[in-house]
Amino acid sequence: MSHTRAQARTKIIIRLSLLLLGVSSLVAVIFFARPFLEPSLPFETVMRMGDPPYFFGLHSYRPSTPALYVISEIQDIDSLPLLVSSPELADRLRQVDYGHYYAILAVRGRQGVLGYDIVIRRITRFGANVSVWADFVDPDSYAGTLQLESIPFELVLVSKEGRWGEQIRFALINGYIRIAETAHFVS
């Protein structure tokens, strides 16, 4: 009799273990597949700068940490720290049709050597959250590096198709790690 009870208990433990494994697998699939299930926002790259000759005009940008800036109207341009000494970037931002687009500026941060870069691969939206999926490119370890500071960044325009007119949380993501966040009202 106790042998049957032990077998029943073992079957229950096995079934619960399989159920737990199935549920945890489903959660993992949903977590890792979420970026591919969220609708992509159409965007176009306006300007990318990582190495010379473009980074010289950005010497006023001091932080070495990545940052994310959203420009949804022309008044936002003056609040960008990067623009103090970059008239080319400011001119490009002033030409944007903010009735139909907003701009996202993803900055890798000041780097001590050349060869670093940031490349935006995808932008997704889920409700009031926008994720900017970017690759952070490092210089080859066996390639020689020039000891010159660079400030890699990418400026993209995102279409205002759909429903906006609310406060949006923006996140810069490298791999599955949130690198930088900001909130901005997009009209």
N, C-alpha and C positions, 0 to 999 in steps of 0.2 A: 504494500500500500504506500509506504513512504517513497519507494522507488518511482511510482507513478506520479506522486506529488512533486518530486525533484525534476522529473522530465517535464511536467507541465510548467514548473517555475522556469526551467531553462528555456522552453519555447517562448514564454512570455518575455523573458530578458532578451532573447534573440530578436523577437518581433519589435520590441521597444527600441532596441539598438538600431535595427534597420530603419524604423520610422524616424528616429532622430538623425540618422545619417542622410535619409532622403530629404528631410526638412532643412538640414544645414546645407546640403548641396543645392537645394532650391534657393535658399537665401543667398548663397555665394553666386549663383548664376544671375540672380536678379541684381545683386550689387555690382558685379563686374559687367553685366550686359546693359545696365541702365544708361550709360552714355550713348549706346548705340540705339536705344529705344526712344530717347528724347529726340524731338524734332530738331534738325539742324537749321540754323539761321544762315541765310546766304550772306557772304561777305566777300570783299575784295581787298587785297593788299594795296595800300597807297604808297607806303614807304617802308623800307627795311634798312636798318643800318647796324652794322656790327664792327666792321673793319674800315680802315682808311679808304677813301679820303673823307668819308662822311662824318666820322665821329668828332672831328675837331671842333665843330660848332656847338657841341653839347658839353663843354667843359664845366658849365655851371651846375650840372647835375652831380651831386655828391654821394647819395646813398649807394652802398654796394649791395643792398638787398633788392630783390625783385619788387616791382610795383605795377599796379593796374590803374589806369585813368580812363574815365568815360567823359566824352565831350558830346553833349546832345544839343547844345546851342552855342552860338558864337561867343557869348559872354564867358563860357567855360574856358576858353583858350587862355585868357589872362591869368588864370589860377594854376596853370601847369608849371611846375618848377623847371622842367626841361626846356621851356621856350625862351628863357631869359637870354640865351645867346644862340638861338637857332631860328633865324628868320625864315629859312627855307621851310621848316616844319610848320611854323606859324602861318606862312602864306598858303601852304597846302590846306591847312585846317580852315582858313578863312574862305576857301573856295567851295567848301562842302555845302550841299543843299540839305540843311538840317530839317527841312520839312519832310524829307523822305529817307534820310540816313542819320545815324549817329556814328561817332568814331570811338574806337577802343585803341588805347595806346598801352601796349604791354612792354615793360622795361625789364631787362635781365638784371640791371644794376651795373655799377662801375666795376670793371674787371681790370686786373693788373697787367694782363698780357693779351695779345691779339689771339683770335681763333675761337672765342666764345660767340654764341649766337642764340637767338630765340626765334622759333618758327611756330606760328599759330597754325594748327592743323584742322581744328573744328571748333565751332561755336554752337552750343545747344541751349535750349530754353525749356525750363520746367516751371510753369507758373510764374512767380515773381523772381525766379533765380535763373541767371545766365552763367553758364560755365564756358570759360575760354580754355580749350585744351591745347597746350603748347609743348613742344619739345625744346629742352635746353641742351644745346650742343656745346660740348667741351672740345678744346684743341686735342689733337692726337698726342698721346703721351710720348711717342717716339719721334714726332716731328719737332723741329726747332721752333721755339716761340719767340716772337719779338717782344721785348719788355716795353711795350707801349700801352698806355691805358686805352680801353675802348668801353663804349656804353651801348651794348646791343639792345635794339628795340624793334618792334614792328607796329606799324600804324595800319589799322584796317577800318573800312567803312562797312557798317551793318545796315541792312535794309530795315526800315520801320514798318514793314508789312505786318499786318495783324493788329492785335490789341496792345497798346502801350498806355501812356498816360498815368503811370503809377511809379512808386519807388521800387527799384529793382536792385537785388543783391547780385553783384558780379564777383566771380571767383576765377583766379588764374590757377590752372591745374597742370601740373607736370607729372605724368604717370597717373597715379590716383591720389596725389598729395596736393592739398590746397596750399599754394605758395603765397598768394596775396588775395585780399578781398577789399571790396569797396561797395558802397551803396550810392545810387544815383537816381534821380527822378528823370525818366525818359518820357518826354511828351509825345 
